[in-house]
């Protein structure tokens, strides 16, 4: 054991000391951030997870301490004992002959910038090789190197702040839900494999040859069983797994704040969750949220914003101008309308940043959404600049629908409703960013309500559950399940923040007759029902309560609250986009003996 630690216990973190602490004898531990040799004195910035304190070794005061400090290098781990002093003074700048006052040499960039600690004792706990990149926030290092040396990347102040934020989120969540009668209950990771939905990771069972567990993609069935079991209010901060193609906002393992409640309707559940959001924003960010949060139907969101998770920091909205173009004389749009399509418009108020080059780039931008073209006009006296062949009457009507004024730009897309809405919604966000119209520093929440219960394949006409087959339809739509299932809306809801879905859930089906109707609409027969959900359906024979729930993406919440750029910046040890860990170099092959124990044979180069 270190002799230093046998007789000394740290008194303060490196971000705690202030001018009021001057004169105190303190003990600090941490890592050498920077080292500056000024001859008689050596100045070191000592860093721990709480911040940075400048420490000073003075040769005229303690030569042996100065000698040890002289050997220090970046990222050495040390402990010191010393006295807190106010930083030194120098004459303020001024003209020759002008009376000048003493000015204290504080560092306004640091919370500890008014003080420094003069070292009386020092011990080097361990030395460090030169790091592969600088341990600082503004280091220009590629992601591959950061992930390979993740333990060094995690030393950076920004990363440590991100993980502190994440820790505060989970602590506040547990405190709030505990105060509101929720029990934290764990559910299994290794579960029964059920086809459909996200692709599962499979885990071979050595004790059951040829059989596999699946890693749970969510605790959905188990939390519903807990409601049947009478626990009424459940939550879990739980790891989930999906074997899917990855991107910046997706990882193979991720974390949910999973919640379920009995004897609730949408309003009660949403109100309870709004209280959780308010507690998080107050405790973690010091921000008071105005409640209740805004609510918007799926139909309104798609019509006005083109997406089901609109970013309300941007005031631009879409409008439907199909009626204006239907008999306008503009044959291209009239043909689209005759084929069942629509024409949507985005009005950009007069803005000098909307350059010709930006307008000309929109058709190529729209291709990623399946658009064949994007048409832009400017509203001028007596007509439009950029589009001919539209009658004066039609143009006036379209201007009126769009609320257009002189100098405004109108952006039109014409296609099937889904493509037109999605594409123009994407263009809206793109231009909001390019034109600086998206307000930064705001927190714009909204509940999205009443989405479709089913997704309909445009080609085959087949329907699938938009959420999961236990989502309840709206009471007023139950009669449409057999005759017009595509028109049925769900008792489902998403919580959206600044254009990002941070949580989603629904009121569940607890009536066997209604569940049978939904299964029938999905063409899930008795044998498939039994194979996939038999134990849940059995449980529902024994008095299930009305219940509903929601799951929040903890990683996304932490990313937004910490102001991080990707999920990887709020996860301690993330995977790459290929699902590998560069630090531990996994996944790896395993031995033939291990495979034999699991009754598995690897077939090389198996066609996919």
C-alpha positions as CSV (number, residue, x, y, z in Angstrom):
1,X,0.0,0.0,0.0
2,X,1.2,3.5,-0.7
3,X,2.8,5.2,2.3
4,X,1.1,8.4,1.3
5,X,-2.4,6.9,1.4
6,X,-1.6,5.1,4.7
7,X,-1.3,8.5,6.4
8,X,-3.3,10.9,4.1
9,X,-6.9,10.9,3.0
10,X,-8.0,13.3,0.3
11,X,-9.8,16.3,1.6
12,X,-11.1,18.0,-1.6
13,X,-11.7,17.3,-5.2
14,X,-9.7,19.2,-7.8
15,X,-12.7,21.3,-8.7
16,X,-13.8,22.4,-5.2
17,X,-11.3,24.9,-3.8
18,X,-12.2,28.6,-3.9
19,X,-10.8,31.9,-2.5
20,X,-12.5,31.3,0.8
21,X,-10.3,28.2,1.3
22,X,-7.1,30.3,1.3
23,X,-4.9,29.2,4.2
24,X,-6.2,25.7,4.5
25,X,-4.0,22.6,4.4
26,X,-5.4,20.2,1.8
27,X,-4.8,16.8,0.3
28,X,-5.4,16.3,-3.4
29,X,-5.1,13.4,-5.7
30,X,-5.4,13.1,-9.5
31,X,-3.6,13.2,-12.9
32,X,-1.1,15.7,-14.3
33,X,-3.0,17.7,-17.0
34,X,-0.2,20.1,-17.9
35,X,3.3,21.0,-16.6
36,X,5.0,24.3,-16.8
37,X,8.6,24.9,-15.6
38,X,9.3,28.5,-14.7
39,X,12.7,27.9,-13.2
40,X,12.4,28.5,-9.5
41,X,8.7,27.3,-9.6
42,X,7.0,24.5,-11.4
43,X,3.2,24.9,-12.1
44,X,1.1,21.8,-12.6
45,X,-2.6,21.5,-13.4
46,X,-3.9,18.6,-11.4
47,X,-7.1,17.0,-12.7
48,X,-9.6,14.6,-11.3
49,X,-13.2,14.0,-12.3
50,X,-14.4,17.1,-10.5
51,X,-12.1,19.6,-12.3
52,X,-8.6,21.1,-12.2
53,X,-6.5,22.8,-9.6
54,X,-3.1,24.5,-10.2
55,X,-0.4,23.3,-7.8
56,X,3.0,24.9,-7.3
57,X,6.4,23.4,-6.4
58,X,8.8,26.1,-5.2
59,X,12.5,25.3,-5.2
60,X,13.5,27.9,-2.6
61,X,10.9,26.6,-0.3
62,X,11.2,22.8,-0.6
63,X,14.0,21.7,-3.0
64,X,13.1,18.0,-2.6
65,X,9.5,18.6,-3.6
66,X,10.7,20.7,-6.6
67,X,13.0,17.9,-7.7
68,X,10.1,15.3,-7.7
69,X,7.8,17.8,-9.5
70,X,10.5,18.5,-12.1
71,X,10.2,14.8,-13.3
72,X,6.4,14.9,-13.7
73,X,4.9,14.4,-17.1
74,X,1.4,14.3,-18.6
75,X,-1.1,11.8,-17.1
76,X,1.2,10.7,-14.2
77,X,-1.0,9.9,-11.2
78,X,0.0,11.7,-8.0
79,X,-1.0,12.8,-4.6
80,X,0.0,16.1,-2.8
81,X,-0.4,17.8,0.5
82,X,-0.2,21.6,0.5
83,X,-1.5,25.0,1.5
84,X,-4.2,26.9,-0.4
85,X,-3.1,30.3,-1.4
86,X,-4.6,33.1,-3.5
87,X,-2.9,33.4,-6.8
88,X,0.0,35.9,-7.1
89,X,-0.4,39.5,-8.0
90,X,1.1,41.7,-10.8
91,X,0.9,45.4,-11.7
92,X,-2.0,46.2,-14.0
93,X,-1.2,47.3,-17.5
94,X,-1.1,51.1,-18.1
95,X,0.7,54.0,-19.6
96,X,4.3,54.9,-18.4
97,X,4.0,57.1,-15.3
98,X,0.4,56.2,-14.7
99,X,-0.5,55.0,-11.2
100,X,-1.1,51.3,-11.5
101,X,-2.8,49.0,-9.1
102,X,-1.9,45.4,-8.2
103,X,-4.0,42.9,-10.2
104,X,-4.5,39.4,-9.0
105,X,-3.5,36.7,-11.6
106,X,-6.7,34.7,-11.6
107,X,-7.7,32.3,-14.3
108,X,-11.3,33.1,-15.1
109,X,-11.7,30.0,-17.2
110,X,-11.4,27.7,-14.2
111,X,-13.8,27.6,-11.1
112,X,-10.6,27.2,-9.1
113,X,-8.9,30.0,-10.9
114,X,-8.5,32.3,-7.8
115,X,-6.3,29.9,-5.9
116,X,-3.4,27.6,-6.2
117,X,-2.0,25.0,-3.8
118,X,1.7,25.2,-2.8
119,X,3.0,21.7,-2.4
120,X,4.5,20.5,1.0
121,X,4.5,16.8,0.2
122,X,4.2,14.8,-3.1
123,X,4.0,11.2,-4.1
124,X,3.9,9.7,-7.6
125,X,1.5,6.8,-7.5
126,X,2.2,5.7,-11.1
127,X,3.9,7.0,-14.2
128,X,2.3,7.1,-17.7
129,X,3.6,6.6,-21.2
130,X,2.9,9.4,-23.6
131,X,-0.9,9.1,-24.4
132,X,-1.8,8.4,-28.1
133,X,-3.9,11.7,-28.0
134,X,-4.1,14.7,-25.7
135,X,-6.5,14.2,-22.8
136,X,-8.5,17.4,-23.5
137,X,-11.9,18.2,-25.0
138,X,-10.7,19.9,-28.2
139,X,-8.3,17.1,-29.2
140,X,-8.5,16.3,-32.9
141,X,-8.6,12.5,-32.7
142,X,-10.5,10.1,-34.9
143,X,-13.3,7.9,-33.3
144,X,-11.4,4.7,-34.0
145,X,-8.5,5.8,-31.8
146,X,-10.8,7.1,-29.1
147,X,-12.6,3.8,-28.9
148,X,-9.4,1.7,-28.9
149,X,-8.1,3.7,-25.9
150,X,-11.5,4.3,-24.4
151,X,-10.2,4.4,-20.8
152,X,-8.1,7.4,-21.8
153,X,-10.9,9.0,-23.8
154,X,-13.1,8.7,-20.7
155,X,-10.6,10.9,-18.7
156,X,-11.5,13.9,-20.9
157,X,-13.6,16.5,-18.9
158,X,-16.5,16.5,-21.4
159,X,-16.8,12.7,-21.3
160,X,-16.8,12.7,-17.5
161,X,-19.4,15.4,-17.4
162,X,-21.6,13.4,-19.8
163,X,-21.4,10.3,-17.6
164,X,-22.1,12.4,-14.5
165,X,-25.2,13.7,-16.3
166,X,-26.3,10.1,-17.1
167,X,-25.7,9.1,-13.4
168,X,-27.9,12.0,-12.2
169,X,-30.6,11.0,-14.6
170,X,-30.8,7.5,-13.2
171,X,-30.6,8.7,-9.6
172,X,-33.4,11.2,-10.1
173,X,-35.5,8.7,-12.0
174,X,-35.3,6.2,-9.1
175,X,-36.1,8.9,-6.5
176,X,-39.1,10.2,-8.4
177,X,-40.6,6.8,-9.3
178,X,-40.0,5.5,-5.8
179,X,-41.9,8.5,-4.3
180,X,-44.8,7.8,-6.6
181,X,-45.3,4.2,-5.6
182,X,-43.3,2.4,-8.3
183,X,-41.4,-0.8,-7.5
184,X,-38.1,-1.5,-9.2
185,X,-38.3,-5.2,-10.4
186,X,-35.8,-7.0,-12.6
187,X,-36.9,-9.2,-15.5
188,X,-34.9,-11.9,-17.4
189,X,-32.3,-11.0,-20.0
190,X,-32.4,-14.5,-21.5
191,X,-35.9,-15.1,-22.8
192,X,-37.9,-17.2,-25.3
193,X,-37.2,-16.4,-29.0
194,X,-40.3,-15.2,-30.9
195,X,-40.1,-14.5,-34.6
196,X,-40.9,-11.0,-35.9
197,X,-39.9,-7.6,-34.7
198,X,-36.3,-6.7,-34.2
199,X,-33.7,-9.4,-34.9
200,X,-32.6,-11.1,-31.6
201,X,-29.2,-12.1,-30.4
202,X,-29.3,-15.9,-29.7
203,X,-27.6,-17.6,-26.7
204,X,-27.1,-21.4,-27.0
205,X,-28.1,-23.5,-24.1
206,X,-25.4,-26.1,-23.1
207,X,-27.9,-27.9,-20.8
208,X,-30.6,-28.1,-23.6
209,X,-28.7,-29.2,-26.7
210,X,-29.9,-27.5,-29.9
211,X,-32.0,-25.0,-28.0
212,X,-31.4,-21.2,-27.7
213,X,-32.4,-18.3,-25.5
214,X,-32.9,-14.9,-27.1
215,X,-31.6,-11.7,-25.4
216,X,-34.6,-9.6,-24.6
217,X,-35.1,-6.7,-26.9
218,X,-37.5,-5.2,-24.2
219,X,-39.2,-6.5,-21.1
220,X,-42.6,-5.9,-22.7
221,X,-44.3,-9.2,-22.0
222,X,-42.8,-9.5,-18.5
223,X,-44.0,-6.1,-17.4
224,X,-47.5,-6.9,-18.5
225,X,-47.3,-10.1,-16.5
226,X,-46.3,-8.0,-13.5
227,X,-49.5,-6.1,-13.9
228,X,-51.5,-9.4,-14.0
229,X,-49.6,-10.3,-10.8
230,X,-51.0,-7.2,-9.1
231,X,-47.8,-5.1,-8.7
232,X,-49.7,-2.0,-10.2
233,X,-46.6,0.2,-10.7
234,X,-43.4,-1.2,-12.0
235,X,-40.2,0.3,-13.3
236,X,-36.8,-0.9,-14.3
237,X,-33.6,0.7,-15.7
238,X,-32.9,-2.2,-18.0
239,X,-30.4,-3.3,-20.6
240,X,-32.0,-4.3,-24.0
241,X,-30.5,-6.0,-27.0
242,X,-31.1,-5.9,-30.8
243,X,-29.0,-7.5,-33.5
244,X,-29.6,-4.7,-36.0
245,X,-27.5,-2.6,-38.4
246,X,-26.0,0.2,-36.3
247,X,-25.7,4.0,-36.7
248,X,-24.8,6.9,-34.5
249,X,-28.0,6.8,-32.5
250,X,-28.2,2.9,-32.3
251,X,-26.2,0.4,-30.3
252,X,-26.6,-3.4,-30.1
253,X,-27.1,-3.1,-26.4
254,X,-29.0,-0.1,-25.0
255,X,-30.8,1.0,-21.9
256,X,-34.5,1.8,-21.3
257,X,-36.3,3.4,-18.4
258,X,-39.1,0.9,-18.6
259,X,-42.5,1.7,-16.9
260,X,-45.9,0.1,-16.5
261,X,-49.0,1.1,-14.6
262,X,-52.3,-0.5,-13.8
263,X,-55.7,1.2,-13.7
264,X,-54.7,4.1,-15.8
265,X,-55.8,5.9,-18.9
266,X,-53.6,8.0,-21.2
267,X,-54.0,11.2,-19.3
268,X,-53.0,9.8,-15.9
269,X,-50.0,8.0,-17.3
270,X,-48.8,11.0,-19.3
271,X,-49.2,13.3,-16.4
272,X,-47.1,11.0,-14.2
273,X,-44.4,10.9,-16.8
274,X,-44.5,14.7,-17.2
275,X,-43.7,14.9,-13.5
276,X,-40.6,12.6,-14.1
277,X,-39.4,14.9,-17.0
278,X,-39.9,18.0,-14.8
279,X,-37.9,16.3,-12.0
280,X,-35.1,15.4,-14.4
281,X,-34.8,18.8,-15.9
282,X,-34.8,20.5,-12.5
283,X,-32.4,18.2,-10.8
284,X,-30.0,17.6,-13.6
285,X,-30.1,20.9,-15.6
286,X,-31.7,23.4,-13.2
287,X,-34.5,24.1,-15.7
288,X,-38.2,24.5,-14.7
289,X,-40.5,22.9,-17.3
290,X,-43.9,24.4,-17.9
291,X,-46.6,21.7,-17.5
292,X,-48.7,20.2,-18.9
293,X,-46.7,19.5,-22.1
294,X,-48.1,20.1,-25.5
295,X,-50.1,17.4,-27.2
296,X,-50.5,16.8,-31.0
297,X,-52.2,14.1,-32.9
298,X,-50.3,12.0,-35.4
299,X,-52.5,13.3,-38.2
300,X,-51.7,17.0,-37.3
301,X,-48.0,16.3,-37.0
302,X,-47.8,14.6,-40.4
303,X,-49.9,17.4,-42.1
304,X,-48.0,20.3,-40.6
305,X,-44.5,18.9,-40.1
306,X,-44.3,15.8,-42.4
307,X,-42.9,13.6,-39.5
308,X,-44.3,12.0,-36.4
309,X,-41.6,13.6,-34.3
310,X,-41.5,17.3,-35.2
311,X,-38.9,19.7,-34.0
312,X,-40.9,22.5,-32.6
313,X,-37.9,24.8,-32.2
314,X,-38.4,25.5,-35.9
315,X,-41.6,27.5,-36.7
316,X,-41.8,26.6,-40.4
317,X,-44.9,24.4,-41.2
318,X,-46.2,22.6,-44.2
319,X,-49.5,23.1,-45.9
320,X,-51.6,21.1,-48.4
321,X,-52.1,23.0,-51.6
322,X,-53.5,20.1,-53.6
323,X,-56.8,21.9,-54.1
324,X,-55.0,24.9,-55.5
325,X,-53.1,22.9,-58.1
326,X,-56.0,20.5,-59.0
327,X,-57.2,22.8,-61.9
328,X,-54.2,25.2,-62.1
329,X,-53.1,24.4,-65.6
330,X,-49.8,23.0,-64.3
331,X,-50.0,19.6,-65.9
332,X,-47.2,17.9,-64.0
333,X,-48.9,18.4,-60.6
334,X,-52.3,17.8,-62.0
335,X,-51.2,14.3,-63.2
336,X,-49.9,13.5,-59.7
337,X,-53.2,14.6,-58.2
338,X,-55.2,12.5,-60.7
339,X,-53.2,9.5,-59.6
340,X,-54.2,10.0,-56.0
341,X,-51.1,12.0,-54.9
342,X,-51.0,15.4,-53.1
343,X,-49.1,18.6,-53.4
344,X,-47.5,20.0,-50.2
345,X,-45.9,23.4,-49.7
346,X,-43.3,24.9,-47.4
347,X,-43.3,28.7,-47.1
348,X,-39.9,30.2,-46.2
349,X,-40.4,33.9,-45.1
350,X,-38.1,36.3,-46.9
351,X,-34.6,35.2,-46.1
352,X,-31.4,36.4,-47.8
353,X,-29.6,33.2,-46.8
354,X,-31.9,31.2,-49.1
355,X,-29.5,31.5,-52.0
356,X,-29.9,30.2,-55.5
357,X,-27.2,27.5,-54.8
358,X,-29.2,26.2,-51.8
359,X,-32.5,26.2,-53.8
360,X,-30.7,24.3,-56.7
361,X,-29.5,21.7,-54.2
362,X,-33.0,20.7,-53.0
363,X,-33.9,18.3,-55.8
364,X,-30.8,16.2,-55.1
365,X,-31.6,16.4,-51.3
366,X,-35.1,15.2,-52.0
367,X,-34.0,12.1,-53.9
368,X,-33.1,10.3,-50.6
369,X,-36.8,10.4,-49.8
370,X,-37.9,9.0,-53.2
371,X,-38.9,12.4,-54.6
372,X,-38.6,12.9,-58.4
373,X,-38.4,16.7,-58.1
374,X,-38.6,19.8,-55.9
375,X,-40.1,23.1,-57.2
376,X,-39.3,26.4,-55.7
377,X,-40.8,29.8,-56.5
378,X,-40.4,33.3,-55.1
379,X,-43.4,35.5,-54.6
380,X,-43.2,38.8,-56.5
381,X,-45.5,41.5,-57.6
382,X,-47.7,40.1,-60.3
383,X,-46.6,36.5,-60.2
384,X,-44.1,33.9,-59.2
385,X,-40.4,33.7,-60.2
386,X,-39.4,30.2,-61.0
387,X,-42.6,28.5,-62.3
388,X,-44.7,29.1,-65.3
389,X,-48.0,27.7,-66.5
390,X,-50.1,28.3,-63.3
391,X,-53.2,30.3,-63.7
392,X,-53.6,33.6,-61.9
393,X,-56.6,32.3,-60.0
394,X,-54.8,29.2,-58.8
395,X,-51.7,31.1,-57.8
396,X,-53.7,33.6,-55.7
397,X,-55.4,30.7,-54.0
398,X,-52.2,28.9,-53.3
399,X,-50.6,32.1,-51.9
400,X,-53.7,32.5,-49.6
401,X,-53.4,28.9,-48.4
402,X,-49.7,29.3,-47.7
403,X,-50.0,32.8,-46.2
404,X,-47.4,33.9,-48.7
405,X,-46.1,37.5,-48.8
406,X,-43.9,39.4,-51.2
407,X,-40.3,38.1,-51.1
408,X,-41.2,34.7,-49.6
409,X,-40.2,31.5,-51.2
410,X,-42.6,28.6,-51.7
411,X,-41.3,25.1,-52.0
412,X,-43.5,22.5,-53.6
413,X,-43.4,18.7,-53.7
414,X,-45.9,16.4,-55.4
415,X,-46.2,12.7,-54.8
416,X,-48.0,10.1,-52.8
417,X,-49.0,11.5,-49.4
418,X,-46.4,9.5,-47.4
419,X,-43.6,10.4,-49.7
420,X,-44.6,14.1,-50.0
421,X,-45.0,14.6,-46.3
422,X,-41.8,12.8,-45.3
423,X,-39.7,14.5,-48.0
424,X,-40.9,18.0,-47.3
425,X,-40.6,17.4,-43.6
426,X,-36.9,16.5,-44.2
427,X,-36.4,19.6,-46.4
428,X,-38.0,21.7,-43.6
429,X,-35.4,20.5,-41.1
430,X,-32.6,20.8,-43.6
431,X,-33.4,24.4,-44.4
432,X,-34.1,25.3,-40.8
433,X,-30.5,24.3,-40.0
434,X,-29.0,25.9,-43.1
435,X,-30.9,29.2,-42.6
436,X,-30.3,29.3,-38.9
437,X,-34.0,29.2,-38.1
438,X,-33.9,26.4,-35.6
439,X,-33.7,28.0,-32.2
440,X,-30.9,26.5,-30.1
441,X,-31.0,26.3,-26.3
442,X,-34.7,25.5,-26.1
443,X,-36.4,22.4,-24.8
444,X,-39.5,21.8,-26.9
445,X,-41.5,18.8,-25.7
446,X,-44.7,17.3,-27.1
447,X,-46.8,14.2,-26.8
448,X,-47.7,12.6,-30.1
449,X,-51.1,10.9,-29.8
450,X,-53.5,8.8,-31.8
451,X,-51.1,7.1,-34.4
452,X,-52.4,4.3,-36.7
453,X,-52.7,0.9,-35.0
454,X,-51.5,-0.9,-38.1
455,X,-48.9,-0.3,-40.8
456,X,-50.1,-1.1,-44.3
457,X,-47.7,-2.3,-47.0
458,X,-48.3,-0.1,-50.0
459,X,-47.4,-2.9,-52.4
460,X,-49.1,-6.0,-50.9
461,X,-51.7,-4.3,-48.8
462,X,-50.7,-6.5,-45.8
463,X,-51.0,-5.0,-42.4
464,X,-48.7,-5.3,-39.4
465,X,-48.8,-4.0,-35.9
466,X,-47.3,-0.5,-35.8
467,X,-46.2,-1.0,-32.2
468,X,-46.9,-4.5,-30.9
469,X,-50.1,-6.7,-31.1
470,X,-51.1,-5.9,-27.5
471,X,-51.6,-2.1,-28.2
472,X,-55.2,-1.1,-27.6
473,X,-57.2,0.5,-30.4
474,X,-59.2,3.7,-29.6
475,X,-62.6,2.7,-28.2
476,X,-64.4,4.6,-31.0
477,X,-62.4,2.7,-33.6
478,X,-63.0,-0.9,-32.3
479,X,-65.9,-1.4,-34.8
480,X,-63.4,-0.8,-37.7
481,X,-61.1,-3.7,-36.9
482,X,-62.9,-6.1,-39.2
483,X,-64.1,-3.7,-41.9
484,X,-61.4,-1.0,-42.2
485,X,-58.4,-1.9,-40.1
486,X,-56.2,0.7,-41.9
487,X,-58.3,3.5,-40.4
488,X,-58.0,2.3,-36.8
489,X,-56.1,4.6,-34.5
490,X,-54.2,3.4,-31.4
491,X,-54.2,4.4,-27.8
492,X,-50.5,4.9,-28.2
493,X,-48.2,7.9,-27.5
494,X,-44.7,9.1,-28.0
495,X,-42.8,11.7,-26.1
496,X,-40.8,13.9,-28.5
497,X,-38.1,16.4,-27.6
498,X,-36.6,18.7,-30.1
499,X,-37.4,16.4,-33.0
500,X,-36.2,13.2,-31.2
501,X,-38.5,10.5,-29.9
502,X,-37.3,9.9,-26.3
503,X,-40.1,7.6,-25.2
504,X,-43.1,5.7,-26.4
505,X,-45.8,3.4,-25.1
506,X,-49.5,2.6,-25.2
507,X,-52.5,1.5,-23.3
508,X,-52.6,-2.3,-23.6
509,X,-55.4,-4.7,-24.5
510,X,-56.7,-6.5,-21.5
511,X,-60.0,-7.9,-22.9
512,X,-59.7,-11.3,-24.6
513,X,-62.5,-10.5,-27.2
514,X,-60.6,-7.4,-28.3
515,X,-57.3,-9.2,-28.4
516,X,-58.9,-11.8,-30.7
517,X,-60.1,-9.1,-33.1
518,X,-56.6,-7.6,-33.3
519,X,-55.0,-11.0,-33.9
520,X,-57.6,-11.6,-36.6
521,X,-56.8,-8.3,-38.3
522,X,-53.1,-9.2,-38.2
523,X,-53.9,-12.7,-39.5
524,X,-52.2,-14.3,-36.6
525,X,-53.9,-17.7,-36.2
526,X,-54.4,-19.8,-33.0
527,X,-51.2,-21.8,-33.6
528,X,-49.0,-18.8,-34.1
529,X,-50.6,-17.1,-31.1
530,X,-49.9,-20.1,-29.0
531,X,-46.3,-20.4,-30.2
532,X,-45.4,-16.7,-29.7
533,X,-47.5,-15.5,-26.8
534,X,-49.0,-18.6,-25.1
535,X,-47.9,-17.9,-21.6
536,X,-49.1,-14.3,-21.7
537,X,-52.5,-15.3,-23.1
538,X,-52.8,-17.9,-20.4
539,X,-52.1,-15.3,-17.8
540,X,-54.7,-13.0,-19.3
541,X,-57.4,-15.7,-18.4
542,X,-57.0,-14.7,-14.7
543,X,-58.3,-11.2,-14.3
544,X,-55.8,-8.9,-16.0
545,X,-56.2,-5.2,-14.9
546,X,-56.5,-2.3,-17.4
547,X,-52.9,-1.2,-17.8
548,X,-50.5,0.8,-19.9
549,X,-46.9,1.7,-20.0
550,X,-44.0,3.6,-21.6
551,X,-40.3,3.1,-22.2
552,X,-37.8,6.0,-22.4
553,X,-34.4,5.6,-24.1
554,X,-31.9,6.5,-21.4
555,X,-29.1,6.8,-23.9
556,X,-31.1,9.3,-26.0
557,X,-32.2,11.3,-22.9
558,X,-28.6,11.5,-21.7
559,X,-27.3,12.5,-25.2
560,X,-29.8,15.4,-25.4
561,X,-29.4,16.6,-21.8
562,X,-25.6,16.5,-22.0
563,X,-25.6,18.2,-25.4
564,X,-23.6,15.3,-26.8
565,X,-23.3,14.6,-30.6
566,X,-23.9,10.9,-30.5
567,X,-25.0,8.0,-28.2
568,X,-21.4,6.9,-28.0
569,X,-20.6,10.0,-26.1
570,X,-22.9,9.0,-23.2
571,X,-22.1,5.3,-23.1
572,X,-19.0,4.3,-21.2
573,X,-17.9,1.4,-23.5
574,X,-19.9,1.6,-26.8
575,X,-19.6,-0.6,-29.9
576,X,-18.6,0.6,-33.4
577,X,-21.1,0.6,-36.3
578,X,-20.1,-3.0,-37.0
579,X,-20.9,-4.0,-33.5
580,X,-17.3,-4.5,-32.4
581,X,-15.4,-3.3,-29.3
582,X,-12.0,-1.9,-30.5
583,X,-10.7,-1.8,-26.9
584,X,-11.2,-5.4,-26.0
585,X,-11.1,-6.6,-29.6
586,X,-14.4,-8.5,-29.5
587,X,-16.3,-10.4,-30.8
588,X,-13.7,-13.1,-31.3
589,X,-13.7,-16.7,-32.6
590,X,-14.0,-19.4,-29.9
591,X,-12.4,-22.8,-29.7
592,X,-13.7,-26.0,-31.2
593,X,-14.0,-27.4,-27.7
594,X,-16.4,-24.6,-26.6
595,X,-18.5,-25.0,-29.7
596,X,-18.7,-28.8,-29.2
597,X,-19.9,-28.2,-25.6
598,X,-22.7,-26.1,-27.1
599,X,-23.5,-28.6,-29.9
600,X,-22.7,-25.9,-32.5
601,X,-20.7,-26.3,-35.7
602,X,-19.5,-23.2,-37.6
603,X,-20.0,-23.3,-41.3
604,X,-17.5,-20.9,-43.0
605,X,-18.6,-18.5,-45.7
606,X,-22.3,-19.5,-45.3
607,X,-24.4,-17.6,-47.9
608,X,-26.6,-15.0,-46.3
